[in-house]
C-alpha cells in the first residue's frame, strides 16, 4: 500500500527551499551603493514660493544610484530617509506640474488664456540642469533653499 515517496519528499523540500529563498531575497529591499538621506526645503522664483511642481534629486558624485523626487506644495518639499536621495553630491531639477484638462477647458471656454502648467518653471532649471547642486550627508539635516531666477 505504501509507495516510494522519497522523490515526492525531495520535490516538496526543493519547492519549500525555493519559496523561502524568494522571500528572503525579496524582503531584503533594494541594494543601494550608499545610504539614503532625508531632505527638505523650499523653492522660490524670486520672492514667490513655487507651488505645484516637482523637485528631482539626481546623483552626481558618484553617479550611481536612483534619483528621488518630491512634490513642491506652497514652496515646500520633503523626503524621508526611506524615500530620499543617496548621500553625496546631487543635482536638482525643478519641473512644473500640468493643470487638469477639465480646468484648462473651462479657461478656454471663458476666453481666458490657458496655461499648460500651474507654475511656470524656467527651462534652465529643468531637464539636465547643472545649476542647482547640493551635498547630502548622512546624519545631517539636509535642508535646502532654492531661489530661482524668473528668466
Secondary structure by P-SEA (a helix, b strand, c coil): ccccaaaaaaaaaaaaaaaaaaaaaaaccccccbbbbbbbbcccccccccccbbbbbbbccccbbbbbbbbbcccbbbbcccccccccbbbbbbbbbbccaaaaaaaaaacccccccccccccccccccccbbbbbbccccbbbbbbbbcc
